[in-house]
Amino acid sequence: MNPLVVREAALADLPPAVLYALLRLRVDVFVVEQECAYPELDGRDLEPDCVHVWAESGGEPVATLRVLRDPDGRGRIGRVATARGARGAGVAGTLLRRALELLDGHEVVLDAQAHLVGWYARFGFTPVGEEFLEDRIPHRTMVRPAGSNGGPAGG
């Protein structure tokens, strides 16, 4: 894989071709690969505090996530997606660490697919509540306290 370049931007600052590539990656992973017919475009990308974070390799996005603020003031990380060919290379960990930097000083919440609970725990997230189904996939809500340090250096 080519060297990674990590980028971030609000929706209004994304060039149309980049926005298309990020949304296409999310659809490829969540809707096509995981066979979940659901409204991928949920309106949260339009929120004024939403920041898209992505990694490019060879000029193409290979992983993406979004950083949001929930109404209760907590940070939220969502739509974490990595292209099949980039998995296992630490790309998602690199993006997650950047997202946590952007949310520094805030409690952070995310809804993890159940098979990734252990991976998110390495970044200081703790499961709360019961497992639930979202689009037929088991999930767990996870929280990382404000001011948490740590997480794996290499992802």
DSSP file with accessible surface (Angstrom, degrees, kcal/mol):
  #  RESIDUE AA STRUCTURE BP1 BP2  ACC     N-H-->O    O-->H-N    N-H-->O    O-->H-N    TCO  KAPPA ALPHA  PHI   PSI    X-CA   Y-CA   Z-CA
    1    1 A M              0   0  133      0, 0.0     3,-0.1     0, 0.0    57,-0.0   0.000 360.0 360.0 360.0 141.9    0.0    0.0    0.0
    2    2 A N        -     0   0   98      1,-0.2     0, 0.0     0, 0.0     0, 0.0  -0.216 360.0 -71.6 -64.9 163.0    1.2    3.5   -0.8
    3    3 A P        -     0   0  113      0, 0.0    55,-0.6     0, 0.0     2,-0.3  -0.232  56.2-114.7 -57.0 147.8    2.0    5.9    2.1
    4    4 A L  E     -A   57   0A  60     53,-0.1     2,-0.4    -3,-0.1    53,-0.2  -0.647  23.5-165.6 -87.8 142.7   -1.1    7.1    4.0
    5    5 A V  E     -A   56   0A  63     51,-2.0    51,-2.8    -2,-0.3     2,-0.5  -0.999  12.0-150.3-123.3 123.2   -2.2   10.7    4.1
    6    6 A V  E     +A   55   0A  57     -2,-0.4     2,-0.3    49,-0.2    49,-0.2  -0.839  21.1 176.7 -97.2 130.9   -4.7   11.6    6.8
    7    7 A R  E     -A   54   0A 111     47,-3.0    47,-2.6    -2,-0.5     2,-0.3  -0.897  11.5-169.8-128.6 161.5   -7.1   14.4    6.0
    8    8 A E  E     +A   53   0A  73     -2,-0.3     2,-0.3    45,-0.2    45,-0.2  -0.991  13.2 154.9-151.6 147.8  -10.1   16.1    7.7
    9    9 A A  E     -A   52   0A  18     43,-2.1    43,-2.9    -2,-0.3     2,-0.1  -0.955  40.7-106.7-167.1 151.5  -12.7   18.5    6.6
   10   10 A A    >   -     0   0   33     -2,-0.3     3,-1.4    41,-0.2     4,-0.5  -0.433  47.0-104.0 -73.0 159.0  -16.2   19.8    7.3
   11   11 A L  G >  S+     0   0   43     39,-0.5     3,-1.7    34,-0.3    -1,-0.1   0.907 121.0  55.9 -53.3 -44.7  -18.8   18.8    4.7
   12   12 A A  G 3  S+     0   0   97      1,-0.3    -1,-0.3    34,-0.1    34,-0.0   0.739 107.8  50.3 -64.1 -20.4  -18.9   22.3    3.2
   13   13 A D  G <  S+     0   0  121     -3,-1.4    -1,-0.3     2,-0.1    -2,-0.2   0.424  86.1 104.6 -98.1  -0.5  -15.1   22.1    2.6
   14   14 A L  S <  S-     0   0   14     -3,-1.7    -5,-0.0    -4,-0.5    -3,-0.0  -0.694  74.5-123.4 -83.1 127.4  -15.0   18.7    0.9
   15   15 A P    >>  -     0   0   71      0, 0.0     4,-2.6     0, 0.0     3,-0.6  -0.414  28.9-114.6 -61.1 144.2  -14.5   18.8   -2.9
   16   16 A P  H 3> S+     0   0  113      0, 0.0     4,-2.7     0, 0.0     5,-0.2   0.863 114.9  52.9 -53.1 -39.5  -17.5   17.0   -4.5
   17   17 A A  H 3> S+     0   0   77      2,-0.2     4,-2.1     1,-0.2     5,-0.1   0.877 110.9  47.1 -67.1 -35.4  -15.3   14.1   -5.8
   18   18 A V  H <> S+     0   0   30     -3,-0.6     4,-2.6     2,-0.2     5,-0.2   0.940 111.6  50.4 -70.4 -45.3  -13.8   13.5   -2.4
   19   19 A L  H  X S+     0   0   46     -4,-2.6     4,-2.7     1,-0.2     5,-0.3   0.942 110.8  50.1 -56.7 -46.4  -17.3   13.5   -0.8
   20   20 A Y  H  X S+     0   0  148     -4,-2.7     4,-2.7    -5,-0.2    -1,-0.2   0.933 110.8  49.3 -57.1 -45.4  -18.5   11.1   -3.4
   21   21 A A  H  X S+     0   0   24     -4,-2.1     4,-2.2     1,-0.2    -1,-0.2   0.893 111.9  48.3 -65.0 -39.0  -15.5    8.8   -2.7
   22   22 A L  H  X S+     0   0    1     -4,-2.6     4,-2.2     2,-0.2    -1,-0.2   0.932 114.4  44.8 -67.1 -45.6  -16.1    8.8    1.1
   23   23 A L  H  X S+     0   0   37     -4,-2.7     4,-2.6    -5,-0.2    -2,-0.2   0.895 111.9  53.3 -66.0 -36.9  -19.8    8.1    0.8
   24   24 A R  H  X S+     0   0  132     -4,-2.7     4,-3.1    -5,-0.3    -1,-0.2   0.918 107.7  51.2 -63.9 -42.1  -19.1    5.4   -1.8
   25   25 A L  H  X S+     0   0   13     -4,-2.2     4,-2.3     2,-0.2     5,-0.2   0.939 110.8  48.5 -60.4 -44.8  -16.6    3.7    0.6
   26   26 A R  H  X>S+     0   0    0     -4,-2.2     4,-3.0     1,-0.2     5,-0.6   0.933 113.8  46.0 -61.8 -44.0  -19.2    3.8    3.4
   27   27 A V  I  X>S+     0   0   53     -4,-2.6     5,-2.5     1,-0.2     4,-1.3   0.925 110.5  53.8 -64.9 -43.0  -21.9    2.3    1.1
   28   28 A D  I  <>S+     0   0   63     -4,-3.1     5,-2.7    -5,-0.2    -1,-0.2   0.911 118.5  35.2 -58.3 -41.5  -19.4   -0.3   -0.2
   29   29 A V  I  <>S+     0   0    7     -4,-2.3     5,-1.6    -5,-0.2    -2,-0.2   0.962 129.2  28.6 -78.3 -54.1  -18.6   -1.5    3.4
   30   30 A F  I  <5S+     0   0   21     -4,-3.0     6,-1.0    -5,-0.2    -3,-0.2   0.914 131.0  28.2 -80.7 -42.7  -21.9   -1.1    5.2
   31   31 A V  I  <<S+     0   0   41     -4,-1.3     5,-0.5    -5,-0.6    -3,-0.2   0.930 131.5  27.6 -88.0 -47.5  -24.6   -1.5    2.5
   32   32 A V  I > <S+     0   0   94     -5,-2.5     3,-0.6     3,-0.2    -3,-0.2   0.983 128.0  35.1 -81.7 -60.7  -22.9   -3.8    0.0
   33   33 A E  I 3 <S+     0   0   62     -5,-2.7    -3,-0.2    -6,-0.3    -4,-0.2   0.914 128.0  36.7 -64.0 -44.9  -20.4   -5.9    1.9
   34   34 A Q  T 3 <S-     0   0   55     -5,-1.6    -1,-0.2    -6,-0.2    -2,-0.2   0.433 104.1-130.7 -90.2   2.3  -22.4   -6.2    5.1
   35   35 A E    <   +     0   0  144     -3,-0.6     2,-0.7     1,-0.2    -4,-0.2   0.885  52.4 150.7  53.6  47.4  -25.7   -6.5    3.2
   36   36 A C        -     0   0    4     -6,-1.0     2,-1.2    -5,-0.5    -1,-0.2  -0.906  34.0-160.5-113.5 103.7  -27.5   -3.8    5.3
   37   37 A A        +     0   0   96     -2,-0.7    -6,-0.1    -3,-0.1    98,-0.0  -0.727  44.3 128.2 -82.0 100.1  -30.1   -2.0    3.4
   38   38 A Y  S    S-     0   0   39     -2,-1.2     2,-1.8    97,-0.0     3,-0.2  -0.959  73.1 -81.1-148.5 164.8  -30.5    1.1    5.6
   39   39 A P        +     0   0  100      0, 0.0    -2,-0.1     0, 0.0     0, 0.0  -0.504  44.0 177.7 -75.4  85.8  -30.4    4.9    5.2
   40   40 A E  S    S+     0   0    9     -2,-1.8     2,-1.2     1,-0.2     3,-0.1   0.885  73.5  65.8 -55.1 -39.9  -26.6    5.4    5.1
   41   41 A L        +     0   0  116     -3,-0.2    -1,-0.2     1,-0.2   -18,-0.0  -0.721  65.0 163.9 -87.4  95.3  -27.2    9.1    4.5
   42   42 A D        -     0   0   64     -2,-1.2    -1,-0.2     1,-0.0    -2,-0.1   0.322  55.5-107.4 -99.8   4.0  -28.8    9.9    7.9
   43   43 A G  S >  S+     0   0   41     -3,-0.1     3,-1.2     1,-0.0     4,-0.3   0.176  95.7 104.0  91.9 -18.2  -28.5   13.7    7.9
   44   44 A R  G >   +     0   0   47      1,-0.3     3,-1.4     2,-0.2     6,-0.2   0.783  68.2  67.8 -72.2 -23.1  -25.8   13.8   10.5
   45   45 A D  G 3  S+     0   0   10      1,-0.3   -34,-0.3     4,-0.0    -1,-0.3   0.762  97.2  56.8 -63.2 -22.8  -23.1   14.6    7.9
   46   46 A L  G <  S+     0   0  130     -3,-1.2    -1,-0.3   -35,-0.1    -2,-0.2   0.551  78.2 116.5 -85.3  -9.9  -24.9   17.9    7.5
   47   47 A E  S X  S-     0   0   63     -3,-1.4     3,-1.8    -4,-0.3   -36,-0.3  -0.338  74.0-123.8 -63.3 141.4  -24.5   18.9   11.1
   48   48 A P  T 3  S+     0   0  126      0, 0.0    -1,-0.1     0, 0.0    -3,-0.0   0.782 108.9  48.4 -61.2 -26.2  -22.3   22.0   11.6
   49   49 A D  T 3  S+     0   0  102     20,-0.1     2,-0.2   -39,-0.1    -2,-0.1   0.461  82.9 119.3 -91.9  -1.4  -19.9   20.3   14.0
   50   50 A C    <   -     0   0    2     -3,-1.8   -39,-0.5    -6,-0.2     2,-0.4  -0.463  41.9-171.4 -70.0 131.3  -19.4   17.2   11.8
   51   51 A V  E     - B   0  67A  38     16,-2.3    16,-2.7    -2,-0.2     2,-0.5  -0.993  13.2-145.8-123.9 128.1  -15.9   16.6   10.7
   52   52 A H  E     -AB   9  66A   1    -43,-2.9   -43,-2.1    -2,-0.4     2,-0.4  -0.805  15.4-169.7 -91.3 131.9  -15.0   13.9    8.2
   53   53 A V  E     +AB   8  65A   0     12,-2.5    12,-2.2    -2,-0.5     2,-0.3  -0.986  14.3 163.7-122.4 132.6  -11.6   12.2    8.7
   54   54 A W  E     -AB   7  64A  10    -47,-2.6   -47,-3.0    -2,-0.4     2,-0.4  -0.973  31.0-133.6-148.0 159.9  -10.2    9.9    6.1
   55   55 A A  E     -AB   6  63A   0      8,-2.2     7,-3.1    -2,-0.3     8,-1.2  -0.959  20.0-159.6-115.0 134.6   -7.0    8.3    5.0
   56   56 A E  E     -AB   5  61A  23    -51,-2.8   -51,-2.0    -2,-0.4     2,-0.4  -0.899   8.9-173.8-112.0 145.3   -5.8    8.3    1.4
   57   57 A S  E >  S-AB   4  60A  13      3,-2.4     3,-1.6    -2,-0.4   -53,-0.1  -0.989  82.1  -4.8-134.4 122.5   -3.4    5.9   -0.2
   58   58 A G  T 3  S-     0   0   53    -55,-0.6   -54,-0.1    -2,-0.4    -1,-0.1   0.824 131.7 -58.5  63.7  27.7   -2.4    6.7   -3.8
   59   59 A G  T 3  S+     0   0   50      1,-0.2    -1,-0.3   -54,-0.0    -3,-0.0   0.443 117.1 107.5  82.8   0.4   -4.9    9.5   -3.8
   60   60 A E  E <  S-B   57   0A 128     -3,-1.6    -3,-2.4   -39,-0.0    -1,-0.2  -0.916  76.0-111.3-114.0 136.8   -7.8    7.3   -3.0
   61   61 A P  E     +B   56   0A  21      0, 0.0    -5,-0.3     0, 0.0     3,-0.1  -0.432  35.6 171.4 -63.1 131.8   -9.7    7.1    0.3
   62   62 A V  E     +     0   0A  19     -7,-3.1    21,-3.0     1,-0.4     2,-0.3   0.466  66.9  15.4-117.7 -11.4   -9.1    3.7    2.0
   63   63 A A  E     +BC  55  82A   0     -8,-1.2    -8,-2.2    19,-0.3    -1,-0.4  -0.971  64.4 177.4-159.2 152.0  -10.7    4.5    5.4
   64   64 A T  E     +BC  54  81A   1     17,-2.6    17,-2.8    -2,-0.3     2,-0.3  -0.982   7.1 168.5-152.5 157.6  -13.1    7.0    6.8
   65   65 A L  E     -B   53   0A   0    -12,-2.2   -12,-2.5    -2,-0.3     2,-0.4  -0.946  23.9-129.2-156.7 170.6  -15.0    8.1    9.9
   66   66 A R  E     -BC  52  78A   8     12,-2.6    12,-2.3    -2,-0.3     2,-0.5  -0.969   7.8-146.8-129.5 148.4  -16.9   11.1   11.1
   67   67 A V  E     +BC  51  77A   6    -16,-2.7   -16,-2.3    -2,-0.4     2,-0.3  -0.958  27.6 169.9-113.5 128.1  -16.7   13.1   14.3
   68   68 A L  E     - C   0  76A   2      8,-3.1     8,-2.4    -2,-0.5     2,-0.5  -0.821  32.5-126.3-130.8 170.1  -19.9   14.6   15.7
   69   69 A R  E     - C   0  75A  76     -2,-0.3     6,-0.2     6,-0.2   -20,-0.1  -0.990  25.5-142.8-117.7 126.2  -21.2   16.3   18.8
   70   70 A D    >   -     0   0   17      4,-3.1     3,-2.5    -2,-0.5     6,-0.0  -0.483  30.1-104.9 -80.2 159.7  -24.3   14.8   20.4
   71   71 A P  T 3  S+     0   0  138      0, 0.0    -1,-0.1     0, 0.0    -2,-0.0   0.796 120.7  60.9 -56.2 -27.0  -27.0   17.0   21.8
   72   72 A D  T 3  S-     0   0  102      2,-0.1     3,-0.1     1,-0.1    -2,-0.0   0.416 121.6-105.7 -82.2   3.3  -25.8   16.2   25.3
   73   73 A G  S <  S+     0   0   41     -3,-2.5     2,-0.1     1,-0.3    34,-0.1   0.287  78.3 130.5  94.6 -11.5  -22.3   17.6   24.5
   74   74 A R        -     0   0   63     32,-0.1    -4,-3.1     1,-0.1    -1,-0.3  -0.428  59.9-116.2 -72.7 152.2  -20.5   14.3   24.2
   75   75 A G  E     -Cd  69 108A   0     32,-3.0    34,-2.5    -6,-0.2     2,-0.4  -0.513  29.5-157.9 -78.8 154.0  -18.4   13.6   21.2
   76   76 A R  E     -Cd  68 109A  44     -8,-2.4    -8,-3.1    32,-0.2     2,-0.4  -0.999   9.4-160.4-137.4 135.4  -19.4   10.8   18.9
   77   77 A I  E     +C   67   0A   3     32,-1.8    34,-0.5    -2,-0.4     2,-0.3  -0.946  28.8 155.0-110.9 133.6  -17.4    8.8   16.4
   78   78 A G  E     +C   66   0A  16    -12,-2.3   -12,-2.6    -2,-0.4     3,-0.2  -0.938  38.7  41.6-151.4 173.3  -19.3    7.0   13.7
   79   79 A R  E     +     0   0A  39     -2,-0.3     2,-0.6     1,-0.2    -1,-0.1   0.862  61.9 179.4  52.6  44.4  -19.3    5.5   10.3
   80   80 A V  E     +     0   0A  31    -15,-0.1     2,-0.4    -3,-0.1   -15,-0.2  -0.668  10.6 166.3 -76.4 115.3  -15.9    4.0   10.7
   81   81 A A  E     -C   64   0A   2    -17,-2.8   -17,-2.6    -2,-0.6     2,-0.4  -0.999  20.7-171.0-139.2 135.4  -15.2    2.1    7.5
   82   82 A T  E     -C   63   0A  17     -2,-0.4   -19,-0.3   -19,-0.2     5,-0.1  -0.989  31.5-112.8-126.4 133.0  -12.1    0.7    6.0
   83   83 A A    >>  -     0   0   27    -21,-3.0     3,-2.0    -2,-0.4     4,-0.7  -0.312  32.5-114.8 -60.3 144.0  -11.7   -0.7    2.4
   84   84 A R  G >4 S+     0   0  166      1,-0.3     3,-1.2     2,-0.2    -1,-0.1   0.886 114.3  53.9 -50.6 -44.4  -11.2   -4.4    2.4
   85   85 A G  G 34 S+     0   0   84      1,-0.2    -1,-0.3     3,-0.0    -2,-0.1   0.634 108.7  49.7 -70.5 -12.1   -7.7   -4.1    0.9
   86   86 A A  G X4>S+     0   0    2     -3,-2.0     3,-1.2   -24,-0.2     5,-0.5   0.450  83.1 117.2-105.0  -2.1   -6.5   -1.7    3.7
   87   87 A R  T <<5S+     0   0  100     -3,-1.2   -24,-0.0    -4,-0.7    -3,-0.0  -0.351  72.2  25.2 -70.1 146.8   -7.7   -3.8    6.6
   88   88 A G  T 3 5S+     0   0   89     -2,-0.0    -1,-0.2     1,-0.0    -3,-0.0   0.455  94.9  98.2  83.2   2.4   -5.2   -5.1    9.1
   89   89 A A  T < 5S-     0   0   63     -3,-1.2    -2,-0.1     0, 0.0    -1,-0.0   0.309  99.6-106.2-104.3   5.8   -2.7   -2.3    8.3
   90   90 A G  T  >5S+     0   0   18     65,-0.2     4,-2.0    -4,-0.1     5,-0.1   0.550  81.7 127.5  84.7   7.5   -3.5    0.0   11.2
   91   91 A V  H  ><S+     0   0    1     -5,-0.5     4,-2.2     2,-0.2     5,-0.2   0.942  72.4  47.9 -66.2 -47.0   -5.4    2.5    9.1
   92   92 A A  H  > S+     0   0   19      1,-0.2     4,-2.8     2,-0.2    -1,-0.2   0.900 110.5  53.4 -62.2 -37.7   -8.6    2.6   11.2
   93   93 A G  H  > S+     0   0    1     62,-0.2     4,-2.5     2,-0.2    -1,-0.2   0.903 106.4  52.5 -63.3 -39.4   -6.5    3.0   14.3
   94   94 A T  H  X S+     0   0   47     -4,-2.0     4,-1.8     1,-0.2    -1,-0.2   0.933 112.7  44.6 -61.1 -44.7   -4.7    6.0   12.8
   95   95 A L  H  X S+     0   0    1     -4,-2.2     4,-2.6     2,-0.2    -2,-0.2   0.901 111.4  52.9 -67.7 -40.1   -8.0    7.6   12.0
   96   96 A L  H  X S+     0   0    1     -4,-2.8     4,-2.5     1,-0.2    -2,-0.2   0.923 107.7  51.2 -63.3 -41.9   -9.5    6.8   15.5
   97   97 A R  H  X S+     0   0   56     -4,-2.5     4,-1.9     1,-0.2    -1,-0.2   0.919 110.7  49.0 -61.4 -40.3   -6.5    8.4   17.2
   98   98 A R  H  X S+     0   0   71     -4,-1.8     4,-2.2     2,-0.2    -2,-0.2   0.919 109.8  51.6 -64.9 -42.3   -7.0   11.5   15.1
   99   99 A A  H  X S+     0   0    0     -4,-2.6     4,-1.4     1,-0.2    -2,-0.2   0.914 108.6  51.2 -60.3 -41.1  -10.7   11.6   16.0
  100  100 A L  H  < S+     0   0   14     -4,-2.5    -1,-0.2     1,-0.2    -2,-0.2   0.867 107.5  53.3 -66.8 -33.9   -9.9   11.3   19.7
  101  101 A E  H >< S+     0   0  118     -4,-1.9     3,-1.4     1,-0.2    -1,-0.2   0.919 107.4  51.4 -62.9 -42.5   -7.5   14.2   19.3
  102  102 A L  H 3< S+     0   0   50     -4,-2.2    -1,-0.2     1,-0.3    -2,-0.2   0.795 115.0  43.0 -64.2 -28.1  -10.3   16.3   17.8
  103  103 A L  T >< S+     0   0    2     -4,-1.4     3,-2.1    -5,-0.2    -1,-0.3   0.187  82.7 152.3-102.6  15.6  -12.5   15.4   20.7
  104  104 A D  T <   +     0   0  114     -3,-1.4     3,-0.1     1,-0.3    -3,-0.1  -0.152  66.9  22.2 -51.7 133.7   -9.9   15.9   23.4
  105  105 A G  T 3  S+     0   0   49      1,-0.3     2,-0.4    43,-0.1    -1,-0.3   0.417 106.4  98.1  88.9  -1.8  -11.4   16.9   26.7
  106  106 A H  S <  S-     0   0   75     -3,-2.1    -1,-0.3    -6,-0.2    41,-0.2  -0.910  79.7-110.7-118.2 146.8  -14.8   15.4   25.9
  107  107 A E        -     0   0   75     -2,-0.4   -32,-3.0    39,-0.2     2,-0.4  -0.526  40.3-149.6 -65.2 141.2  -16.5   12.2   26.8
  108  108 A V  E     -dE  75 144A   1     36,-2.7    36,-3.0   -34,-0.2     2,-0.3  -0.963  14.4-171.4-123.8 136.9  -16.8   10.2   23.5
  109  109 A V  E     +dE  76 143A   0    -34,-2.5   -32,-1.8    -2,-0.4     2,-0.3  -0.904   8.2 167.8-123.8 150.5  -19.4    7.6   22.6
  110  110 A L  E     - E   0 142A   4     32,-2.1    32,-3.0    -2,-0.3     2,-0.7  -0.974  34.5-125.5-152.8 160.0  -19.7    5.2   19.7
  111  111 A D  E     - E   0 141A  57    -34,-0.5     2,-0.3    -2,-0.3    30,-0.3  -0.930  35.7-163.1-110.1 104.3  -21.8    2.3   18.7
  112  112 A A  E     - E   0 140A   1     28,-2.7    28,-2.6    -2,-0.7     2,-0.2  -0.670  26.2-111.0 -91.0 140.8  -19.4   -0.6   17.9
  113  113 A Q  E >   - E   0 139A  22     -2,-0.3     3,-2.7    26,-0.2    26,-0.3  -0.497  40.1-115.8 -62.0 138.0  -20.2   -3.7   16.0
  114  114 A A  G >  S+     0   0   28     24,-3.0     3,-1.5     1,-0.3     4,-0.3   0.822 112.9  59.0 -54.6 -35.7  -20.0   -6.4   18.7
  115  115 A H  G 3  S+     0   0  137     23,-0.3    -1,-0.3     1,-0.3     4,-0.2   0.646 105.6  52.0 -71.7  -8.0  -17.1   -8.2   17.1
  116  116 A L  G <> S+     0   0   56     -3,-2.7     4,-2.5     1,-0.1     5,-0.3   0.351  75.3 102.5-107.3   6.4  -15.0   -4.9   17.4
  117  117 A V  H <> S+     0   0   28     -3,-1.5     4,-2.2    -4,-0.3     5,-0.1   0.920  83.5  49.0 -56.7 -45.2  -15.7   -4.3   21.1
  118  118 A G  H  > S+     0   0   53     -4,-0.3     4,-1.1     2,-0.2    -1,-0.2   0.882 109.5  52.4 -63.0 -38.1  -12.2   -5.6   22.0
  119  119 A W  H >4 S+     0   0   53      1,-0.2     3,-0.7     2,-0.2     4,-0.3   0.951 111.7  44.9 -64.1 -47.5  -10.5   -3.4   19.4
  120  120 A Y  H ><>S+     0   0   16     -4,-2.5     3,-1.8     1,-0.2     5,-1.5   0.846 104.2  64.5 -66.3 -31.0  -12.2   -0.2   20.6
  121  121 A A  H ><5S+     0   0   46     -4,-2.2     3,-2.1     1,-0.3    -1,-0.2   0.843  90.4  66.2 -61.0 -30.9  -11.4   -1.2   24.2
  122  122 A R  T <<5S+     0   0  119     -4,-1.1    -1,-0.3    -3,-0.7    29,-0.2   0.704  99.8  52.3 -63.0 -17.3   -7.7   -0.8   23.2
  123  123 A F  T < 5S-     0   0    1     -3,-1.8    -1,-0.3    -4,-0.3    -2,-0.2   0.197 131.4 -91.3-103.1  12.1   -8.4    2.9   22.8
  124  124 A G  T < 5S+     0   0   30     -3,-2.1     2,-0.3     1,-0.3    -3,-0.2   0.534  79.5 140.6  94.1   7.8  -10.0    3.3   26.2
  125  125 A F      < -     0   0    4     -5,-1.5    -1,-0.3    19,-0.2    19,-0.2  -0.645  32.9-160.9 -85.9 143.3  -13.7    2.6   25.3
  126  126 A T  E     -F  143   0A  83     17,-2.5    17,-2.4    -2,-0.3     2,-0.1  -0.978  22.2-114.6-123.2 134.4  -15.8    0.6   27.7
  127  127 A P  E     -F  142   0A  44      0, 0.0     2,-0.3     0, 0.0    15,-0.3  -0.391  33.3-172.5 -65.8 141.5  -19.1   -1.1   26.8
  128  128 A V  E     +F  141   0A  65     13,-2.6    13,-0.6     2,-0.1     0, 0.0  -0.978  46.4   0.5-132.0 147.2  -22.2    0.2   28.4
  129  129 A G  E    S-     0   0A  55     -2,-0.3     2,-0.2    11,-0.1     3,-0.1  -0.102  97.4 -43.8  71.5-173.1  -25.7   -1.2   28.3
  130  130 A E  E     -     0   0A 168      1,-0.1    11,-0.4    10,-0.1    -2,-0.1  -0.519  62.4 -92.8 -91.6 158.7  -26.8   -4.3   26.6
  131  131 A E  E     -     0   0A 108     -2,-0.2     2,-0.3     9,-0.1     9,-0.2  -0.394  48.9-171.5 -63.9 144.1  -26.0   -5.5   23.1
  132  132 A F  E     -F  139   0A  65      7,-2.5     7,-3.3     5,-0.1     2,-0.5  -0.948  23.3-113.3-138.7 159.2  -28.5   -4.4   20.5
  133  133 A L  E     +F  138   0A 124     -2,-0.3     2,-0.4     5,-0.2     7,-0.0  -0.826  27.3 179.1 -94.9 130.0  -29.3   -5.1   16.9
  134  134 A E  E >  S-F  137   0A  64      3,-2.3     3,-1.7    -2,-0.5    -2,-0.0  -0.984  80.6 -16.3-127.7 117.3  -28.8   -2.3   14.3
  135  135 A D  T 3  S-     0   0   60     -2,-0.4    -1,-0.1     1,-0.3   -97,-0.0   0.905 127.7 -56.9  53.0  43.1  -29.6   -3.4   10.8
  136  136 A R  T 3  S+     0   0  179      1,-0.2    -1,-0.3  -100,-0.1    -3,-0.1   0.564 116.1 113.5  68.4  12.2  -29.4   -7.0   11.9
  137  137 A I  E <  S- F   0 134A  30     -3,-1.7    -3,-2.3   -23,-0.0    -1,-0.2  -0.958  72.2-117.6-115.5 127.3  -25.8   -6.6   13.2
  138  138 A P  E     + F   0 133A  50      0, 0.0   -24,-3.0     0, 0.0   -23,-0.3  -0.425  41.0 178.9 -62.9 133.5  -25.1   -6.9   16.9
  139  139 A H  E     -EF 113 132A  15     -7,-3.3    -7,-2.5   -26,-0.3     2,-0.4  -0.905  19.9-155.5-130.5 161.1  -23.7   -3.6   18.4
  140  140 A R  E     -E  112   0A  65    -28,-2.6   -28,-2.7    -2,-0.3     2,-0.3  -0.997  21.8-126.5-135.1 134.9  -22.6   -2.3   21.8
  141  141 A T  E     -EF 111 128A  37    -13,-0.6   -13,-2.6   -11,-0.4     2,-0.4  -0.618  32.6-167.7 -73.8 137.5  -22.6    1.3   22.9
  142  142 A M  E     -EF 110 127A   0    -32,-3.0   -32,-2.1    -2,-0.3     2,-0.4  -0.980   7.0-159.9-131.7 145.3  -19.1    2.2   24.1
  143  143 A V  E     -EF 109 126A  17    -17,-2.4   -17,-2.5    -2,-0.4   -34,-0.2  -0.964   7.5-162.0-128.1 142.3  -17.9    5.2   26.1
  144  144 A R  E     -E  108   0A  20    -36,-3.0   -36,-2.7    -2,-0.4   -19,-0.2  -0.991  30.4-121.8-120.8 120.6  -14.5    6.8   26.6
  145  145 A P    >   -     0   0   67      0, 0.0     3,-1.5     0, 0.0   -40,-0.1  -0.200  34.4 -91.8 -62.1 153.0  -14.3    9.2   29.5
  146  146 A A  T 3  S+     0   0   57      1,-0.3   -39,-0.2   -41,-0.1   -42,-0.1  -0.321 111.9  22.4 -58.5 141.6  -13.2   12.8   29.0
  147  147 A G  T 3  S+     0   0   48      1,-0.2    -1,-0.3   -41,-0.2     2,-0.1   0.578  84.7 157.3  77.2   9.0   -9.5   13.2   29.4
  148  148 A S    <   -     0   0   28     -3,-1.5     2,-0.3   -42,-0.2    -1,-0.2  -0.418  21.9-164.0 -66.4 142.0   -8.6    9.6   28.7
  149  149 A N        +     0   0  145     -2,-0.1     2,-0.2   -25,-0.0    -1,-0.0  -0.727  42.2  49.3-113.1 170.4   -5.1    9.0   27.5
  150  150 A G        +     0   0   60     -2,-0.3   -27,-0.1     1,-0.1   -28,-0.0  -0.646  34.3 153.6 105.8-158.0   -3.8    5.9   25.9
  151  151 A G        -     0   0   31     -2,-0.2   -28,-0.2   -29,-0.2    -1,-0.1  -0.052  65.2 -57.3  96.1 150.4   -4.7    3.7   23.1
  152  152 A P        -     0   0   30      0, 0.0   -55,-0.1     0, 0.0    -2,-0.0  -0.339  40.4-140.1 -65.7 140.4   -2.2    1.7   21.1
  153  153 A A  S    S+     0   0   97      1,-0.2   -56,-0.0     2,-0.1    -3,-0.0   0.867 102.4  33.8 -68.3 -33.9    0.5    3.7   19.5
  154  154 A G              0   0   61    -61,-0.0    -1,-0.2   -60,-0.0   -60,-0.2   0.579 360.0 360.0-101.4  -9.4    0.4    1.6   16.3
  155  155 A G              0   0   21    -62,-0.2   -62,-0.2   -33,-0.1   -65,-0.2   0.696 360.0 360.0  76.5 360.0   -3.3    0.8   16.1
